[in-house]
Amino acid sequence: MSKFKNIDAKLVDLADKLNGSLTKDRPSYPEVLRTFEERRIDWIENDIMKAIIIQPNFESNGVNSNIWNFINLAIYDDCSSISSPKWMEILVDKKDFIFIDDNIDKLLLKSEQNLSNISIEDLV
């Protein structure tokens, strides 16, 4: 059973509100590499690519699905810079998924506030 069963509807609603897309479990990856659950909402606003990412922790020996991260990300890709200017805030760092499940409303609200206020000047 999916860890996201209690929050997927909220993710869909926010993706719709932001005119973004909700991606589940990296569907573009080969089946053999899709060994963990993940959710991300992606959208573009004022030429800035924005994302809310919920994923297990990636470690040197593989994916640790016992601890999870909740990340806000903004990137500007001008197709000419060596590295794209970006901004990132980790709202949840290496916690049990139940923390995300229990706090999803606050996390999504904070993410929406964070990312709606990002401008090119905030990216480094």
Phi and psi in degrees as GROMACS dihedral restraints (atoms count N, CA, C in turn):
[ dihedral_restraints ]
;  ai    aj    ak    al  type     phi  dphi    fc
    3     4     5     6     1   -69.0    20    10
    4     5     6     7     1   136.9    20    10
    6     7     8     9     1   -64.1    20    10
    7     8     9    10     1   -24.2    20    10
    9    10    11    12     1   -89.6    20    10
   10    11    12    13     1     5.1    20    10
   12    13    14    15     1   -56.5    20    10
   13    14    15    16     1   -33.7    20    10
   15    16    17    18     1   -83.5    20    10
   16    17    18    19     1   -15.6    20    10
   18    19    20    21     1  -120.1    20    10
   19    20    21    22     1    -9.4    20    10
   21    22    23    24     1   -56.0    20    10
   22    23    24    25     1   -40.3    20    10
   24    25    26    27     1   -62.8    20    10
   25    26    27    28     1   -37.9    20    10
   27    28    29    30     1   -68.2    20    10
   28    29    30    31     1   -36.5    20    10
   30    31    32    33     1   -66.3    20    10
   31    32    33    34     1   -41.5    20    10
   33    34    35    36     1   -61.0    20    10
   34    35    36    37     1   -46.2    20    10
   36    37    38    39     1   -60.5    20    10
   37    38    39    40     1   -43.7    20    10
   39    40    41    42     1   -68.7    20    10
   40    41    42    43     1   -40.1    20    10
   42    43    44    45     1   -58.9    20    10
   43    44    45    46     1   -43.9    20    10
   45    46    47    48     1   -62.0    20    10
   46    47    48    49     1   -44.7    20    10
   48    49    50    51     1   -61.1    20    10
   49    50    51    52     1   -38.2    20    10
   51    52    53    54     1   -87.2    20    10
   52    53    54    55     1     1.5    20    10
   54    55    56    57     1    57.8    20    10
   55    56    57    58     1    41.0    20    10
   57    58    59    60     1  -113.8    20    10
   58    59    60    61     1  -170.3    20    10
   60    61    62    63     1  -126.7    20    10
   61    62    63    64     1   141.4    20    10
   63    64    65    66     1   -98.6    20    10
   64    65    66    67     1   125.2    20    10
   66    67    68    69     1  -111.4    20    10
   67    68    69    70     1   134.9    20    10
   69    70    71    72     1  -115.0    20    10
   70    71    72    73     1   124.0    20    10
   72    73    74    75     1    58.0    20    10
   73    74    75    76     1    36.3    20    10
   75    76    77    78     1    47.9    20    10
   76    77    78    79     1    67.2    20    10
   78    79    80    81     1   -63.8    20    10
   79    80    81    82     1   -18.6    20    10
   81    82    83    84     1   -81.2    20    10
   82    83    84    85     1   -10.7    20    10
   84    85    86    87     1   -78.2    20    10
   85    86    87    88     1   150.9    20    10
   87    88    89    90     1   -59.8    20    10
   88    89    90    91     1   147.1    20    10
   90    91    92    93     1   -51.6    20    10
   91    92    93    94     1   -39.6    20    10
   93    94    95    96     1   -64.6    20    10
   94    95    96    97     1   -24.1    20    10
   96    97    98    99     1   -91.8    20    10
   97    98    99   100     1    -8.9    20    10
   99   100   101   102     1   -89.6    20    10
  100   101   102   103     1    75.4    20    10
  102   103   104   105     1  -105.1    20    10
  103   104   105   106     1     5.9    20    10
  105   106   107   108     1  -146.2    20    10
  106   107   108   109     1   159.2    20    10
  108   109   110   111     1   -88.5    20    10
  109   110   111   112     1   151.8    20    10
  111   112   113   114     1  -161.3    20    10
  112   113   114   115     1   151.1    20    10
  114   115   116   117     1  -134.8    20    10
  115   116   117   118     1   143.5    20    10
  117   118   119   120     1  -148.4    20    10
  118   119   120   121     1   141.9    20    10
  120   121   122   123     1  -109.2    20    10
  121   122   123   124     1   125.0    20    10
  123   124   125   126     1  -122.8    20    10
  124   125   126   127     1   140.8    20    10
  126   127   128   129     1  -157.7    20    10
  127   128   129   130     1   165.7    20    10
  129   130   131   132     1  -119.5    20    10
  130   131   132   133     1   133.0    20    10
  132   133   134   135     1  -141.2    20    10
  133   134   135   136     1   124.5    20    10
  135   136   137   138     1    52.5    20    10
  136   137   138   139     1    45.0    20    10
  138   139   140   141     1    65.2    20    10
  139   140   141   142     1    11.6    20    10
  141   142   143   144     1  -106.9    20    10
  142   143   144   145     1   127.2    20    10
  144   145   146   147     1   -81.0    20    10
  145   146   147   148     1   126.3    20    10
  147   148   149   150     1  -122.0    20    10
  148   149   150   151     1   149.2    20    10
  150   151   152   153     1  -151.7    20    10
  151   152   153   154     1   146.2    20    10
  153   154   155   156     1  -115.6    20    10
  154   155   156   157     1   121.7    20    10
  156   157   158   159     1  -123.4    20    10
  157   158   159   160     1   129.0    20    10
  159   160   161   162     1  -119.6    20    10
  160   161   162   163     1   114.3    20    10
  162   163   164   165     1  -148.2    20    10
  163   164   165   166     1   156.0    20    10
  165   166   167   168     1   -69.4    20    10
  166   167   168   169     1   169.4    20    10
  168   169   170   171     1   -79.6    20    10
  169   170   171   172     1   131.6    20    10
  171   172   173   174     1   -95.2    20    10
  172   173   174   175     1   123.8    20    10
  174   175   176   177     1  -123.6    20    10
  175   176   177   178     1   168.4    20    10
  177   178   179   180     1   -59.5    20    10
  178   179   180   181     1   -28.0    20    10
  180   181   182   183     1  -101.7    20    10
  181   182   183   184     1    12.6    20    10
  183   184   185   186     1   130.6    20    10
  184   185   186   187     1  -163.8    20    10
  186   187   188   189     1   -89.1    20    10
  187   188   189   190     1   129.4    20    10
  189   190   191   192     1  -105.4    20    10
  190   191   192   193     1    98.2    20    10
  192   193   194   195     1   -80.6    20    10
  193   194   195   196     1     6.3    20    10
  195   196   197   198     1   -87.0    20    10
  196   197   198   199     1   -19.7    20    10
  198   199   200   201     1  -129.6    20    10
  199   200   201   202     1   144.5    20    10
  201   202   203   204     1  -128.5    20    10
  202   203   204   205     1   158.1    20    10
  204   205   206   207     1  -127.5    20    10
  205   206   207   208     1   148.1    20    10
  207   208   209   210     1  -128.0    20    10
  208   209   210   211     1   112.9    20    10
  210   211   212   213     1  -122.4    20    10
  211   212   213   214     1   139.5    20    10
  213   214   215   216     1  -107.3    20    10
  214   215   216   217     1   134.7    20    10
  216   217   218   219     1  -140.7    20    10
  217   218   219   220     1   138.6    20    10
  219   220   221   222     1  -135.4    20    10
  220   221   222   223     1   132.7    20    10
  222   223   224   225     1  -136.6    20    10
  223   224   225   226     1   138.3    20    10
  225   226   227   228     1  -112.7    20    10
  226   227   228   229     1   117.8    20    10
  228   229   230   231     1  -110.8    20    10
  229   230   231   232     1   104.5    20    10
  231   232   233   234     1   -90.1    20    10
  232   233   234   235     1     3.6    20    10
  234   235   236   237     1    65.6    20    10
  235   236   237   238     1     9.6    20    10
  237   238   239   240     1  -130.7    20    10
  238   239   240   241     1   -19.8    20    10
  240   241   242   243     1   -78.0    20    10
  241   242   243   244     1   150.3    20    10
  243   244   245   246     1   -66.4    20    10
  244   245   246   247     1   -42.9    20    10
  246   247   248   249     1  -125.8    20    10
  247   248   249   250     1   137.8    20    10
  249   250   251   252     1   -75.9    20    10
  250   251   252   253     1   132.1    20    10
  252   253   254   255     1   -60.9    20    10
  253   254   255   256     1   138.6    20    10
  255   256   257   258     1  -146.9    20    10
  256   257   258   259     1   167.6    20    10
  258   259   260   261     1  -138.7    20    10
  259   260   261   262     1   140.3    20    10
  261   262   263   264     1  -145.8    20    10
  262   263   264   265     1   140.7    20    10
  264   265   266   267     1  -134.5    20    10
  265   266   267   268     1   130.4    20    10
  267   268   269   270     1   -96.9    20    10
  268   269   270   271     1   112.4    20    10
  270   271   272   273     1   -83.9    20    10
  271   272   273   274     1   -31.4    20    10
  273   274   275   276     1  -132.7    20    10
  274   275   276   277     1   126.9    20    10
  276   277   278   279     1  -122.7    20    10
  277   278   279   280     1   109.4    20    10
  279   280   281   282     1    55.9    20    10
  280   281   282   283     1    55.8    20    10
  282   283   284   285     1  -120.1    20    10
  283   284   285   286     1   161.5    20    10
  285   286   287   288     1   -59.7    20    10
  286   287   288   289     1   144.4    20    10
  288   289   290   291     1   -57.8    20    10
  289   290   291   292     1   -30.6    20    10
  291   292   293   294     1   -58.8    20    10
  292   293   294   295     1   -30.1    20    10
  294   295   296   297     1   -62.3    20    10
  295   296   297   298     1   -44.2    20    10
  297   298   299   300     1   -64.9    20    10
  298   299   300   301     1   -46.9    20    10
  300   301   302   303     1   -56.5    20    10
  301   302   303   304     1   -46.5    20    10
  303   304   305   306     1   -70.8    20    10
  304   305   306   307     1   -25.8    20    10
  306   307   308   309     1  -114.6    20    10
  307   308   309   310     1    18.2    20    10
  309   310   311   312     1   -58.7    20    10
  310   311   312   313     1   -39.9    20    10
  312   313   314   315     1   -62.4    20    10
  313   314   315   316     1   -45.5    20    10
  315   316   317   318     1   -65.6    20    10
  316   317   318   319     1   -41.3    20    10
  318   319   320   321     1   -65.7    20    10
  319   320   321   322     1   -41.1    20    10
  321   322   323   324     1   -69.5    20    10
  322   323   324   325     1   -39.0    20    10
  324   325   326   327     1   -63.6    20    10
  325   326   327   328     1   -46.2    20    10
  327   328   329   330     1   -62.2    20    10
  328   329   330   331     1   -40.8    20    10
  330   331   332   333     1   -62.5    20    10
  331   332   333   334     1   -45.4    20    10
  333   334   335   336     1   -62.1    20    10
  334   335   336   337     1   -42.2    20    10
  336   337   338   339     1   -64.3    20    10
  337   338   339   340     1   -47.9    20    10
  339   340   341   342     1   -56.2    20    10
  340   341   342   343     1   -52.4    20    10
  342   343   344   345     1   -78.7    20    10
  343   344   345   346     1   -25.7    20    10
  345   346   347   348     1   -72.7    20    10
  346   347   348   349     1   -21.5    20    10
  348   349   350   351     1   -96.1    20    10
  349   350   351   352     1     0.5    20    10
  351   352   353   354     1   -77.0    20    10
  352   353   354   355     1   135.0    20    10
  354   355   356   357     1  -127.9    20    10
  355   356   357   358     1   171.0    20    10
  357   358   359   360     1   -54.1    20    10
  358   359   360   361     1   -36.8    20    10
  360   361   362   363     1   -64.4    20    10
  361   362   363   364     1   -21.9    20    10
  363   364   365   366     1   -82.1    20    10
  364   365   366   367     1   -13.7    20    10
  366   367   368   369     1   -88.1    20    10
  367   368   369   370     1   138.9    20    10
